[in-house]
Amino acid sequence: GLNFLIPILDRIRYVQSLKEIVINVPEQSAVSLDNVTLQIDGVLYLRIMDPYKASYGVEDPEYAVTQLAQTTMRSELGKLTLDKVFRERESLNANIVDAINQASDYWGIKCLRYEIKDIHVPPKVREAMQMQVEAERRKRAMVLESEGTRESAINVAEGQKQSQILASEGEKAEQINKAAGEANAILAKAKARGEAIRLVADALTQQHGDSAASLSIAEQYVSAFSKLAQESNTILLPTNTGDVSSMVSQAMGIYSTLTKTLPQKIPSVAPALESQTDPKYSDTENQTQS
């Protein structure tokens, strides 16, 4: 309200500013929960809310708040390990502000915020922290490298697996196609052979068919001996190899014997004719006759 001052008797004793005040908290040492000595300082932001309490409740409000901030900071640091001090600076600042406000309420002062400026650790601890960081980075690098190697090995193995599967499928298809081709070839040969036998059987039933068959057998008989002489160093020959007419007569005699003994099986003569043209069989027959 309105106040009157009597000169000489009255004078203004305290003048308090209601503006926000910034106070630098001096650096101090503190011990963390894991027994690491730290050097830490900060900045305190406060405002006088009640000038009367600030004037008559405490002798020096700024000094009192500064000392309270230092003691509170040491107390809060003692609850945290070194790693948590670096990770939880915001939480640490908030705890210091709450602790200061609980005590400074009687002084008419309110702490708006507190900020930690610098945290200094001993040189050996700093070196250990640096080594820990480097080890952690090397560990991550090794993990990433091993993961890359594993992925590469998996990709290579998967590629080999797919390659083997495709190769086996291709081989399987090739074998199937080859088997199908061989089956078709055998079937075609069988059909051609059957048709040839049928034609031979029909020809034998015609007039002079026996004479033509005898002549064909004789030609095949002589041709077989000629091939044996060209393709092999060791051959079997009958005793009268020098007499070609005798060989022809012998072949025609074999055919005449077959036609007389098996007249009812003329359609199956062709396979027998082929077997009779074998020189080995003729040689055996000659030995039997002799």
C-alpha positions in Angstrom: 0.0 0.0 0.0 0.9 3.6 0.4 3.8 4.2 2.8 5.3 7.4 4.1 9.0 7.7 5.1 10.2 10.1 7.8 13.5 11.5 6.8 16.5 10.5 8.9 14.3 8.1 11.0 13.0 5.8 8.1 14.9 4.4 5.2 14.4 1.6 2.6 16.2 -1.5 4.1 15.6 -4.2 1.4 14.8 -3.9 -2.3 13.7 -7.2 -4.0 13.4 -7.7 -7.7 10.5 -9.8 -8.9 12.2 -10.7 -12.1 13.7 -14.1 -12.9 17.2 -14.4 -11.4 20.0 -16.5 -12.9 22.6 -17.8 -10.5 25.7 -19.8 -11.5 26.3 -22.7 -9.1 30.0 -23.1 -8.5 31.8 -26.3 -9.4 31.9 -28.9 -6.7 32.9 -32.5 -6.2 30.4 -35.3 -5.7 30.6 -39.1 -5.4 28.3 -41.3 -7.4 26.7 -44.5 -6.3 29.6 -46.5 -7.8 32.2 -44.4 -6.0 33.3 -42.2 -8.9 34.3 -38.7 -7.9 32.8 -36.1 -10.2 33.3 -32.4 -10.7 29.9 -30.8 -11.5 28.5 -27.3 -11.8 25.2 -25.8 -12.9 22.9 -22.9 -13.5 20.0 -22.0 -11.2 16.9 -20.1 -12.3 14.7 -18.6 -9.6 12.2 -15.9 -8.8 11.2 -14.1 -5.6 7.5 -14.8 -5.1 7.2 -13.1 -1.6 9.5 -10.1 -1.0 8.6 -10.0 2.7 9.7 -13.6 3.3 12.7 -13.1 1.1 13.7 -10.0 3.1 13.0 -11.2 6.6 12.9 -15.0 6.3 16.6 -15.4 5.3 19.6 -13.2 5.5 20.9 -13.7 2.0 18.4 -15.5 -0.2 20.6 -16.0 -3.3 23.4 -17.5 -1.2 21.0 -19.7 0.7 19.5 -21.0 -2.5 23.0 -21.6 -4.1 24.1 -23.6 -1.1 20.9 -25.5 -1.1 21.3 -26.3 -4.8 24.9 -27.6 -4.2 23.9 -29.9 -1.3 20.9 -31.2 -3.1 23.0 -31.9 -6.2 25.5 -33.9 -4.2 22.7 -35.8 -2.6 21.0 -36.7 -5.9 24.3 -37.7 -7.5 24.9 -40.1 -4.7 21.8 -42.0 -5.7 22.9 -42.7 -9.2 25.7 -44.6 -10.9 28.0 -42.8 -13.3 26.3 -44.2 -16.4 22.9 -43.1 -15.1 24.2 -39.6 -14.4 24.9 -39.2 -18.1 21.7 -40.8 -19.2 19.3 -39.2 -16.7 20.4 -35.6 -16.6 16.9 -34.3 -17.2 15.5 -36.5 -14.3 18.4 -35.3 -12.1 17.6 -31.7 -12.9 13.9 -32.2 -12.1 14.8 -33.9 -8.7 17.0 -31.0 -7.7 14.3 -28.4 -8.5 11.8 -30.3 -6.4 14.1 -30.6 -3.5 15.0 -26.8 -3.6 11.4 -25.7 -3.8 10.5 -27.8 -0.7 13.0 -25.9 1.3 12.8 -22.4 -0.3 9.1 -22.1 0.1 9.6 -20.5 3.5 11.9 -17.9 2.0 9.4 -16.7 -0.6 11.6 -18.0 -3.4 10.6 -20.4 -6.2 13.2 -22.4 -8.2 12.0 -22.4 -11.8 14.6 -24.8 -13.2 18.1 -26.1 -12.7 20.5 -27.1 -15.5 23.7 -29.1 -15.1 26.4 -27.5 -17.2 29.5 -29.7 -17.1 30.3 -33.0 -15.6 34.0 -33.8 -15.3 35.3 -37.3 -14.5 38.8 -38.3 -13.5 41.3 -38.9 -16.3 41.6 -42.7 -15.7 37.8 -43.0 -15.6 37.6 -41.0 -18.9 40.2 -43.4 -20.5 38.2 -46.4 -19.2 35.0 -45.0 -20.7 36.8 -44.3 -24.0 38.1 -47.9 -24.1 34.6 -49.2 -23.3 33.1 -47.2 -26.1 35.8 -48.4 -28.5 35.2 -52.0 -27.4 31.5 -51.6 -27.9 32.0 -50.3 -31.4 34.4 -53.1 -32.2 31.9 -55.6 -30.9 29.1 -54.1 -33.0 31.5 -54.1 -36.1 32.3 -57.8 -35.4 28.7 -58.7 -35.0 27.7 -56.9 -38.2 30.6 -58.6 -40.0 29.6 -62.0 -38.7 26.0 -61.4 -39.7 27.2 -60.5 -43.2 29.3 -63.6 -43.4 26.4 -65.7 -42.2 24.0 -64.2 -44.7 26.6 -64.7 -47.5 27.1 -68.4 -46.5 23.3 -68.9 -46.4 22.9 -67.3 -49.8 25.7 -69.4 -51.3 24.2 -72.6 -49.8 20.8 -71.7 -51.0 22.1 -71.0 -54.5 24.0 -74.4 -54.5 20.8 -76.1 -53.3 18.7 -74.6 -56.1 21.4 -75.4 -58.6 21.5 -79.0 -57.5 17.7 -79.2 -57.6 17.6 -77.8 -61.1 20.4 -80.1 -62.3 18.6 -83.2 -60.8 15.4 -82.1 -62.4 17.1 -81.6 -65.8 18.8 -85.0 -65.5 15.5 -86.6 -64.5 13.8 -85.1 -67.6 16.7 -86.1 -69.8 16.5 -89.7 -68.6 12.7 -89.7 -69.0 13.0 -88.4 -72.6 15.8 -90.9 -73.3 13.8 -93.8 -72.0 10.8 -92.6 -74.0 12.9 -92.4 -77.1 14.4 -95.8 -76.6 10.9 -97.3 -76.0 9.6 -95.7 -79.1 12.7 -96.9 -81.0 12.2 -100.5 -79.7 8.5 -100.3 -80.6 9.3 -99.0 -84.1 11.9 -101.8 -84.6 9.5 -104.4 -83.4 6.8 -103.1 -85.7 9.2 -103.0 -88.7 10.5 -106.5 -87.8 6.9 -107.8 -87.6 6.1 -106.2 -90.9 9.2 -107.7 -92.5 8.4 -111.2 -91.2 4.8 -110.9 -92.5 6.1 -109.8 -96.0 8.6 -112.7 -96.0 5.9 -115.2 -95.0 3.6 -113.8 -97.7 6.5 -114.1 -100.3 7.1 -117.7 -99.3 3.6 -118.7 -100.1 3.9 -117.4 -103.6 5.1 -119.5 -106.6 8.9 -120.1 -106.7 9.1 -118.5 -103.2 11.2 -121.4 -101.9 13.8 -121.0 -104.6 14.1 -117.2 -103.9 14.4 -117.9 -100.2 17.1 -120.5 -100.8 19.1 -118.0 -103.0 18.7 -115.2 -100.3 20.0 -117.5 -97.6 22.9 -118.5 -99.7 23.8 -114.9 -100.3 23.5 -114.0 -96.6 25.6 -117.1 -95.7 28.5 -116.0 -97.9 28.2 -112.3 -96.8 28.4 -113.3 -93.2 31.7 -115.0 -93.7 33.0 -112.0 -95.6 32.1 -109.7 -92.7 33.8 -111.9 -90.2 37.0 -111.8 -92.2 36.9 -108.0 -92.2 35.9 -107.2 -88.6 37.7 -109.7 -86.5 41.2 -111.3 -86.3 39.8 -114.6 -85.0 37.1 -116.3 -87.0 35.4 -119.7 -87.2 35.3 -121.3 -90.7 33.9 -124.5 -92.0 36.2 -127.2 -93.4 35.4 -126.5 -97.0 35.9 -122.7 -97.1 37.6 -122.9 -100.5 34.5 -124.4 -102.2 32.0 -121.5 -102.5 29.5 -123.7 -104.4 29.5 -126.2 -101.7 28.8 -123.5 -99.1 25.8 -122.3 -101.2 24.5 -125.8 -101.6 24.8 -126.4 -97.9 22.9 -123.2 -97.1 20.1 -124.1 -99.6 20.0 -127.6 -98.1 19.5 -126.2 -94.6 16.5 -124.2 -95.9 15.0 -127.2 -97.7 15.2 -129.2 -94.5 13.5 -126.5 -92.5 10.7 -126.1 -95.1 10.0 -129.9 -95.1 10.1 -130.4 -91.3 8.1 -127.3 -90.3 5.6 -126.6 -93.1 2.9 -125.5 -90.8 5.0 -122.6 -89.3 6.0 -120.8 -92.4 5.1 -117.3 -91.0 7.9 -117.7 -88.4 10.5 -118.8 -90.9 12.2 -115.4 -91.0 13.7 -115.5 -87.5 14.9 -119.0 -88.2 16.5 -117.8 -91.4 18.4 -115.2 -89.7 19.8 -117.6 -87.1 20.7 -120.1 -89.8 22.8 -117.5 -91.6 25.1 -117.3 -88.7 28.5 -119.0 -89.7 28.9 -120.5 -86.3 25.6 -122.4 -86.7 26.7 -123.6 -90.2 30.0 -124.7 -88.8 28.3 -126.7 -86.1 26.0 -128.2 -88.7 29.0 -129.2 -90.8 30.7 -130.9 -87.9 27.4 -132.8 -87.1 27.2 -134.0 -90.8 30.8 -135.0 -90.8 
